[in-house]
């Protein structure tokens, strides 16, 4: 076949995909990985007849949904006689017979010399005595436009516009939300929640400068 005359042909397709192909030494079979429901399964494809059959469903989960730049499953290979496939799964190495799918663990040991260094630890400040609030909620302005009431850190605050210092609206030990001024601006109503009583209810306070 001359340069530029090649043709791409889909060899194996179907539900569950087909990944990590490995042809047998004699070229008669092709081993590959396919997803069957929630399992990754080793399959065998007959190059002459096109027949496909599962060999073993004990593989580790493949990475077909992931960004698998090194392949969706670790590489595997055939034995030289073409009767077995050697692969990795679940932290071990296995030998799978292609005739009847019998699986046997391949025991192995590996001498490893690993140098372990002392762990670097740095002191971290989890929280300080104060911090800046970067988000407020439920902000409302009084009818005369002179005061802003808002929720922050689970409580209500008031601020004289335009440049007053925020102050707590109440001294209750509850969560406070959703303030609203009365039409005359003398009362603020709001909702409250208590972690101790597990009760959510409406409340009000007489507003004062």
Secondary structure, DSSP 4 states (H G I P E B T S, - for coil): --TT-------S-STT--EEEEE-TTSSEEEEEEEETTEEEEEEEETTT--EEEEE--PPP--TTS--TT-SS---EE-TTSSEEEEEETTEEEEEETTT--EEE-----------PPPP--------S-------EEEEE-TTSSEEEEEETTEEEEEETTTPPPEES---SSEEEEEEE-TTSSEEEEEEEETTTTEEEEEEEE---
